[in-house]
Amino acid sequence: MTAPSGPEDAGHLPAMPAVASAPAAPPSRTPLIAALVLVAVLAGSALFASGFTLGLQQSLAPGTSAGEQELFDPFWEAYRKITTEYVGSYDPKQLVEGAIKGMFGALGDPYSSYMTQEEYSNSLSQVSGAFEGIGATMAAEDDSGTTCTPLSVTCRLLVVSVIPGSPAAAAGVMAADRLTAVDGVPVAGLTTDETVQKVRGPRGTSVALSLVRDGHPLELSITRDVVQTSAVTNRLLADDTVGYLRIDGFSGSAAGDFRTALQGQLDQGVRMFVLDLRDDPGGFVDAALSIASQFVASGPIYWEEHADGEKEPVLAQPDGIATDPAIRLVVLVNGGSASASEILAGALQDTGRATLVGETTYGKGTIQQWHLLSGQTGGFRLSIAKWLTPDQTWIHGTGITPNVVVPIPDGTPSGDDPQLDAALSILASGPAGSAVPAGPRASGQSTGPPSPTPAPPSPSAIPSPVSLRPSWTITVGMLVDGRRRS
C-alpha cells in the first residue's frame, strides 16, 4: 500500500502505487536486551514484554513491491470505488484505519492488533504506575480457558484481579466476575481492547457495569478515579526471618523498587525470601530481566525465537545482590501470573534458583512489537517472536507448573493463605543457609538444551514508558487482548 506523500484530508485521495519500491530492511535479530519491554496480558498490559528499542527505528519503505502489486489491486479498486461513487459521507483517514485494523484482525492472533492513537497512548500509560479507570484486570477466555476474541456467549470477559484500594474494589467487583454490558450496552461482538476503552474514562465520571457472579446478575455503578499502582510491597514474616516481596506489575519503576526493597531486607540479615507473583499480569520484560538477575548470576534468563526459527539468549545482568546460593527463595504463582511474571518465574525455576509454589500460570509466551504509525493514525502491536525459558521451553498456552502444587480450596476463610503457608513451611524445613530444592522443570514444549553463551552485557537505561516512541518490542500480559486493566 502506498503511503501518501503528505498529510491527508477529506478532499484528497492517497496516491495509487505506480512503481515498485525496495522492500523494508529485515528487523534485527539481536536480542532485545538493551531495550525496555512490557510480557505480556496488563498496563492494558504488559503489559509484559523484550524492550523498548533504544536503537534506530526500522525504516519502513512505503509502497508495494512489483510482486505484491497484483495482490493489492483489489484494495485500490475498492478504495477508488468508495471515493468516487459512494453516495454518503466518508473520512479517508478512517477508511485507511479500518483497512489496517482488518489486516490485523485477519491474523487471528489476539496479541496482534491495531490501536487508535488514544488506545495506543492509554495502553502504554498504564505501566507508568497510575492511570484513570476503575482498577480491574480483565481477560477474555473461552470454555477451555484459552484467550479468545471477539467477545461472545462462548468468549467471556472475566475479571482476573482487582487492584486493592481502587474504585472497583470499593464497589465490590471480584475476581471471576463476568462482564456482560457497559452502560447498558452488551459487550458481545467487541474485542477486549474495545470493551476496556468503554470501562476506562476520566476521573470523576461514572460507568455502569453489568456482571454475572456465580450465575446471578449484578449491576454496579462505579465512579472512575486515578488508580495508583504500587508495583512492589514488602514485609517480614516468621519472626522477621523471612522476607516477603510482592510484585503487582512490572512497571517502569518495578525493577528499581524491587532491588531497593530486597537490599533493605538483606541489610537486616534476612537470607530466606518469598517472592509473590500471584495475579501479576506482567509488564516490562526488561524489569523481569533485572529482577531475575538479582538472583541468577549468569546464563540465559530467557530466549527469543524468531519467525525463522533462530534462537538467541537474553543473559543475566551483572551485579545481582542475591545470587549467593545460600540465599533461599520460594516463588508463589497462580493462574493470574502472566507474561513478564512468567519470564521471571520460569528463569528462577529452570536455573534451580527457586521453588515454585501454587498453581499453573497463565501461559503467554510471545513477544509483541509496538509501532507508532505516522500521520496520527494510531499504532499496532504485532507478535514477532516467542520467548522460551532458560531450558528453551515454550510455555505458551500451557503455563508453568509449580514444583509444589497448592490450590486454594473453595470456601477458604478470608485471611487464610495455604500457598504462603506452604512456602514458609518449605523454607523452615531446610537448615539455615541451605538451598531450596527446585524440583521438576516447567511444563511446556522443550526445544532443546541451551547452548553456551557469552558473558553478560551491561544493563541498559530504562526510558519513560509513557512517551510515544516510534517502536517498542513488548510481551505483556497486561497490554494485550488477553489481559487488560480497566
GIFEN-V927418 format. One record per residue. PHI is phi in whole degrees, -180 to 180 (* if undefined). D_FIRST is the distance of its C-alpha to the first C-alpha in Angstrom with 1 decimal. Layout:
# GIFEN-V927418
phi d_first
PHI D_FIRST
PHI D_FIRST
This chain:
# GIFEN-V927418
phi d_first
* 0.0
-81 3.8
-79 6.4
-62 9.5
-77 12.3
-142 14.8
-59 15.8
-90 14.8
-144 17.7
-67 18.7
-104 19.2
-126 16.1
-102 12.9
-57 9.6
-62 9.3
-76 8.1
-67 6.8
-118 10.4
-128 11.3
-72 10.7
-116 10.7
-65 12.9
-66 12.1
-63 12.9
-64 16.6
-63 18.0
-66 19.5
-64 23.2
-100 25.6
-65 28.4
-54 29.9
-86 28.9
-80 32.5
-80 32.2
-153 29.9
-99 30.3
-126 29.6
-98 29.8
-90 31.1
* 30.2
* 31.1
* 32.4
-135 32.0
93 29.5
* 30.3
151 30.4
-35 30.3
-105 31.2
* 29.2
-112 29.1
122 28.5
-71 26.8
-63 25.5
-92 27.9
-89 26.3
-79 23.2
-68 19.8
-61 17.5
-75 15.4
-106 11.7
-74 10.2
-73 7.0
94 4.9
-123 5.5
-74 9.3
-60 11.5
-70 12.4
-95 9.1
-56 8.5
-64 11.2
-62 10.0
-89 7.0
-55 9.5
-61 11.3
-62 8.7
-67 8.6
-63 12.2
-67 13.0
-62 11.4
-65 13.3
-61 16.3
-64 16.5
-74 16.2
-109 18.8
-129 21.2
-65 21.3
-79 24.9
-94 24.5
-89 23.1
-155 19.7
-119 17.8
-54 14.2
-64 14.0
-68 15.4
-63 13.1
-66 10.1
-61 12.6
-64 13.7
-66 10.4
-65 10.3
-60 14.1
-64 13.8
-62 11.9
-70 14.7
-63 17.3
-69 16.6
-70 17.7
68 21.1
-111 21.9
-65 23.9
-98 23.3
-120 19.5
-163 18.2
-89 16.3
-132 18.7
-68 19.1
-57 20.4
-68 23.9
-64 23.6
-62 22.3
-66 25.2
-63 27.7
-62 26.9
-74 27.6
-66 30.6
-68 32.4
-88 33.2
-78 34.8
104 38.0
-153 37.9
-155 35.8
-98 36.6
171 37.0
-110 39.6
88 39.6
-127 38.9
-95 36.8
-126 35.2
-143 33.7
-96 32.4
-138 34.4
-93 35.2
-62 38.7
-90 38.4
86 37.4
-87 33.8
-59 31.0
-143 29.3
-167 26.9
-80 26.9
-70 30.5
-160 32.9
-62 36.5
-99 35.9
-118 33.4
-102 35.6
-96 34.9
-113 37.9
-78 39.3
-87 39.6
-158 41.6
-124 42.8
-71 43.1
-56 46.8
80 47.8
-85 44.6
-57 44.6
-63 43.7
-65 46.7
-65 49.0
-82 47.9
98 48.7
-65 45.3
-129 45.9
-58 44.0
83 43.3
-64 43.0
-104 40.4
-89 38.3
-113 38.1
-156 37.4
-124 36.6
54 38.5
82 39.5
-102 35.9
-58 35.4
-89 32.7
-57 32.1
94 28.5
-92 27.3
-87 25.9
-62 28.2
-56 26.0
-63 26.2
-69 29.9
-62 30.6
-62 29.1
-74 31.5
-75 34.4
-73 33.8
169 34.6
-63 36.7
-60 40.2
92 42.9
-91 40.9
-111 41.7
-138 39.9
-102 41.5
-111 40.8
-101 41.8
-121 42.7
-124 44.5
-128 47.0
54 49.1
83 48.4
-112 49.5
-70 47.4
-146 47.4
-111 46.3
-130 45.8
-107 45.1
-124 43.9
-90 43.8
-67 40.9
-155 41.8
-76 40.6
-97 40.8
-94 42.1
-112 41.5
-93 44.0
-66 42.3
-129 45.5
-125 49.0
-152 52.1
-162 55.8
-105 58.7
-126 60.1
52 63.1
57 65.6
65 63.0
-100 62.6
-124 59.0
-88 56.1
-107 53.6
-128 50.0
-118 47.4
-114 43.6
-96 41.9
177 38.4
-91 36.9
-77 36.2
-62 35.8
-99 39.6
-61 40.6
-63 41.2
-66 43.5
-63 45.3
-66 45.9
-61 47.3
-63 49.6
-65 50.9
-63 51.4
-63 53.2
-62 55.4
-75 56.6
-62 57.1
-65 59.3
-89 61.4
90 62.2
-74 59.9
-132 59.0
-130 57.7
-137 54.5
-115 52.6
-104 48.9
-100 47.6
-111 43.9
-67 44.4
59 41.8
-91 39.8
-79 36.2
116 34.8
150 33.0
-70 32.4
-68 33.0
-59 34.1
-69 37.0
-63 37.8
-61 37.9
-64 40.3
-68 42.5
-60 42.7
-70 43.7
-70 46.7
-112 48.2
-110 46.7
-78 47.7
-158 45.6
88 43.2
-71 39.9
-89 39.3
-159 36.3
-119 33.9
-110 30.2
-119 28.8
-95 25.3
-60 23.1
-85 24.8
88 28.2
-70 29.2
-118 31.5
-139 32.6
-83 35.3
-108 35.2
-92 38.8
-60 41.4
-82 41.8
-76 45.3
70 48.1
-66 48.1
-98 51.2
-136 52.0
-85 51.5
-60 55.2
-59 55.7
-71 58.8
-82 56.5
-99 56.0
-143 52.9
-123 52.1
-115 48.6
-97 48.3
-138 45.2
-155 44.4
-67 41.6
-92 40.2
-83 39.8
-136 36.1
62 33.5
-59 34.8
-67 38.3
-74 37.9
-60 37.0
-65 40.2
-63 42.3
-64 41.1
-65 41.8
-70 45.3
-76 46.1
-64 44.9
-83 46.7
73 49.9
-82 49.9
-150 50.3
-99 51.3
-93 48.8
-128 50.6
134 49.4
-130 46.8
-57 43.7
-78 40.7
-64 37.4
96 35.4
-122 32.0
-124 31.1
-123 27.4
-113 25.7
-110 22.7
-98 20.6
-101 19.9
-132 17.2
-89 17.2
-78 13.9
-79 14.0
71 15.0
55 17.3
-103 14.8
89 16.8
-161 16.2
-148 16.4
-122 18.8
-136 18.1
-70 21.0
-119 21.0
-162 24.6
-98 28.0
-113 31.0
-123 34.4
-69 38.0
-54 40.1
-85 41.4
63 37.8
-102 38.0
-96 34.8
-96 36.0
-62 32.9
82 34.2
-116 37.8
79 38.6
-108 41.4
-84 44.9
-63 47.5
-65 50.5
-124 52.8
-83 51.5
-134 53.0
-76 51.9
-100 52.7
-65 54.9
-59 54.6
83 57.2
-63 57.3
-58 59.1
-59 57.2
98 57.8
-83 58.3
-141 55.8
-59 56.7
-70 53.8
-65 54.9
-60 58.5
-65 57.5
-63 55.8
-65 59.0
-66 61.1
-63 59.2
-65 59.6
-74 63.3
-77 64.0
-103 63.6
-68 65.8
-56 64.8
87 62.6
-87 61.5
-77 58.0
-84 56.5
-62 55.9
-85 52.2
77 52.7
-68 50.2
-76 46.6
-67 43.6
-78 42.4
130 39.1
-101 37.8
-82 39.3
-120 37.5
114 40.3
-72 42.4
-69 41.0
-91 41.3
-57 43.1
-127 41.3
-75 41.8
-64 43.4
-63 41.8
-82 39.6
-74 40.4
-67 39.1
-99 36.3
-73 36.4
-108 34.8
-78 32.7
-63 32.6
-81 30.6
-97 29.8
-63 28.1
-84 24.3
-101 23.2
-62 19.7
-145 20.1
-124 22.8
-118 23.8
-137 25.7
-133 27.7
-133 29.4
-68 31.4
-81 31.5
-112 27.9
-111 26.3
-56 26.4
-67 29.5
-147 31.6
-139 31.4
-90 33.9
-116 34.4
